[in-house]
Amino acid sequence: MKTGLYFVGMLLMFQILTACNGNKAKHHVDTKLTKAELQKSIAELVRDKGCNSVGQCRSIAYGAKACGGPTSYLIYSTSTDEARLSREVNQYNHLVKKENIKNGTISNCSILIPPTLDCKKNRCIAVRQ
């Protein structure tokens, strides 16, 4: 009797563990995009720069220099899906940082200042970059 209960308990634990691992692996695959896929998606997200006032204009740090800081700033309108943009830019920046470390990349270490934004002719633009 004890052997039977032990076997059932072990079988149940095995099923629970494999079910959890299967869901985790599937979720990970679904959310992991390549650097090129992220670049394309991000470009599409920031394409719409339409605005009626400067309050609708935003910028986000993009890329990663080897010694820290972004390589540029992307300008976009609040009509963009900001949560998705932030998530994808963070993923992209993380991939670039990992690539920099792996390749031993060096950079000029200059500090980029976030751009001053304006809404001109119903488009978000950088006044200074």
N, C-alpha and C positions, 0 to 999 in steps of 0.2 A: 504494500500500500504506500509506504514512504517513497519507494522508488518511482511509483506512478505519479505521485504528487510532485516530486522533484522534477521529473521529466516534463510534466505539464507546466510547472513554474518556469523552467528554463526555456521551453518553447514559447511561452507567453512573453518572456523578457526579450527573446530574440526577435519576435515579431514587432514588439514595441520599438526596439532600437533600430531595426531596419526600416520601419515605417517613418520614423523621425528623420533618419539619415536620407531617405529617399526624397522626402519633402524639402529638406534643406538643400540638397544638391540641385533639385529642380528649380527652386527659387533663385539660387545663386546663378544658374545658367541663364535664366530669364532676364536678370537685371544686369548682367555683365556685358557691356558693349566694348568693341575694340576702339582704339584711339581714332581710327579713320571714321568709324560709324558715329562716334561722339562729335567729331569735328563737323561732319555733315549735318547732323541733327541740330547742333548748336547754331550753325550758320543759318539754318532754316528758322530757328526760333528767334534770332535777332534780326531777321530780314525786315520785319515790319517795324519801322521806326516812326510810324504815324503819331502825331500829337496835336493837341489844341493849345497846350501850355507847357512850360518847362517842368511843371510838377509831374508830368507824365513821362519824363525822361529819366533813365537810370543808366548806370554803368556797372560792370562786374569785372573783377580781376580775372585774367585769362592766361593760362600757361604758367610755367614756373622756371625761373632762372636758377641755375645751379647753386648760386650763393644766396638764394632767397628772393622772394618777391615775384610778381607776375611779369610776363614778357610783354603784355599789352592789356588794354581795357576794351571790352566790348560795350557798345552803346545800344540800348534797346528802349522800347516803349513799354509802359505798364500794361498795354494790351497783350503783351507776351505772357505765356504761362510761366510766371516767375518761379514757382516752386520747381517745376521741371527743369527750367534753365539753370537754376542754382544747383540742383542735384547733378545734372549732366556736366556742368562746368567743374564742380567739385571732383567728380569721377575723372574727368579729363586731366585736371591739374594733378591729381594723385598719380595717374599713369605717367605723366611727364616727369614728376619728381622721381618716381621709381626708375624711369629710363635714364635720367640724369645720373643717379647713383650708380646704376648698373654700368653705364658707359664711361663713367668718370668725366662727365661733361664739365667744362669750365665756361664762365660767362664774364661779361664786363662789370658785373656787380653794381651797375648804375641803378638808382632808385627811380622808379616811375611814379609820378604823382597822378592820382586819379584826375581825369579830365573835368573841366568845368563844362557843364552841359547847357544847351539852349534849344528852344523850339523855333526853328526858322522855316517858313513856308510849309508848315505842318509836318516837319520832319525833325526828329531828335538828332542833334549834331554836337560835336565836341568843339568848344570855342578855343580851348587850349588842351594840348595833349602831350 
